[in-house]
Amino acid sequence: ERQEGKKSVAHARILSRIAFNNYAIQTHSESRDYSEATEQAHQAMEILTRELGEDNFLLVVPKNALAAIKQDKAEREPSKKKKAELYKDAEKLKTEIVEVLKAKLGELNPATSMAMGNHGLLYQEMGKFAEAEEMFKNSMKALVAIQGPEDDRVALIHSRLAQLYRCHLEDFSKAEEHYLLCIKIQEKVFGPAYSQQQ
């Protein structure tokens, strides 16, 4: 039986977007009070799971909001135990997001590639550098297949890999290689006068 009003899929989709918007707003506030966004994301997930099942595509948005909230909290959490728990929760959500996107949209899809890149950033924060490297490489492989090798999003992944190699893996030759590729793509796409500071 199709639900209407506040129990409907349509309402859950709106709640999902509001939850992510509230998260984004709170990242710029001093309090960083994510309680409302968290509640909205949980409500959306409850409705969507009940109406469409546990592996439905529409769960990506509220799960993304919750993962981002937990990741931000983990970054600022002084307790090592609580930090680890928050990162573990975020990792689970991001893994589920990547898996459902692969299943529904395929690996060679911009949304899937973006999710893999974001998952790589989480792994980097967690100190899981091999996993971060793999996610970044998978993201780049998909983007190159879709957009070609000279795309600004490909340049972004080169930049992320360069930072990973320079700051965490101390492989400076690989870092240099990826920085130079990033610069080359940005110059081709935006022109030689382009700067991220503009």
N, C-alpha and C positions, 0 to 999 in steps of 0.2 A: 504494500500500500504506500503510495507516494505521500510524503510528509510535506506540510506547508508551514509557512511562517517561520518561527525561530527554531524549528526542528528540521528545516529543509536543507537540501544541498546548496541551494542558492544562498541561504543565510550563512551557511558554513563558509562558503567561498568569500563572502564579504567579510566575515569575521577574520578569515585567514589574512586578507589584505590589510585590514585594520590592525591586526596583531603585529604584522611586520612593520607597518608605518609607525606604530607606537614604539616599537623597539628602536627604530631609526631616530625618532625624536628624542628618546631617552638617552641615546648615546651622546647627545649634545647638551644634556642637562647635568647639573652638579650632583643631583640625587641618584641618577641612574636607577630609578624605581621601575623595575620591569614587571611588577605584580599584575598590572592590568593587561599588558601584552601577553604575559604567560597564561593568564586565565583565558583570554580570548583564543589563543592558539590551542589550548587544551580542549576548549569547548568545540572549536572547529574540527579538531581531530576526532573527538568523540562522535559527533554527528556524521562526519564523512566515513568513519570506520563502520558505524552502525548501518548506514545507508548503502555504502558501496564496497565494503570489505577492507581488509588490512593492507592490501598492496595496490590501492587505487592511486592514480596519478595526481589527484587533487590534494593528497596529503603532503605533497612536496612543499607547498608554500608555508603551512603552519609548522611543519617539521623544520624548515629552514629558519623560521623565526625563533623557534625554541633552541635550535643548535647555536644560532648567533648569540642569543641571550646567555646560554650556558658558557660559551666560549669567552664572552666578554667578562662574565663574572669570574671565570677561572683565572683570567689574566690578572685580576686585581685581588684575588683571594690570598690572604697571608698564610692560612693553614695549608700545609702540604697535603694533608689527607683530603680536605674538602676540595682543594684544587684538582687533585687526581680524580675525584669522583665526578666533578663537573666536566673535566676533559673527557672522561670515559663516556658520560652521557652524550656529550656533543659528538664524539666520535661515532657512537652507535647511530645517532640520528643522521649524520652526514653519510655514513655508509649506506643506510637505508635509502637515502635520497639518490645517491649515485646508482644504486642497484635498480630502483624503480625507473629512473630515467633511462638506463641502459635497456631495460626490458620493454619499456613503452615507446621510446623514441629512437633507440639504437645508440651505439657508441659514437658514431660519426654524426653528432648533432651539437649545435652550439650550446644548448642548455646543459647537455650532458658534460660537454667539455668544461664549461664554466663551473659546474658542480665539482668535477674532478680537481680543477685548479684550486677551488676554495677548500676542498678536503686536504689538498697538499699543504695549504697554509696552516690548517689546524694541526696536521702531523708535524710540521716544522715547529710550531709553538710547543707541542708536546715533547719535542726532542726525539721524535721518530723520523730521523733524517732519511733513512733508506726508503721508508714508505712515502715520505714527502717527495723524494726524487722520482719515484715510480709514478706517483699521481701527476706530477708536473709533466713528465715525459708522455704519459698517456693523454693528458689534456692537449699537449702540443701536437701529438700525432693526429688526434682527431681534428684539431683546428687547421693544421696544414692540409689535411685531406679535404676539408670543407672549403676553406678560404684561400688556400695557397700559402706558400712560405713567406710572402711579404705582406702580412696583415698586422695591424696594430695590436690585435689580441695575441698573435704569435710573439710579437715583440715583448708584450707583458710577461708571457711565460718564460721567455729567454731571460728577462730581468729577474724573475723569481728564482730561476735556476742559478743564475749568477750569484745572487745573494746567498742562496743555500750553500753553494760551493765555497764562496769566499768566507762567510761568517761561521759556518758550522762544520763543513767537511774539509776545509782548508786545502781544497784542490784549486790552487790559484790559476793554473793554466786553463782549466775548464771554466772557471769564473770569468776570466778574460775573454775566452772564446764566446761565451754567451752575452757578455756585456757588449762586445763588438758587433755581434749579430743583431742585438737589440737596437743599437745606435744606427746601424746600416739600414734596418727596416724603417725606423722612425724618420730617418733622413729621406728615404725614398717615398714614404707615404706623406710626410708633412713638409718636406723641404729642408735644406741645410740650415736654415735659421731657426728651426723648431727647437723649443725648450719646454720641458715639463713645467717650468716656472711661469710660462706665459699665461 
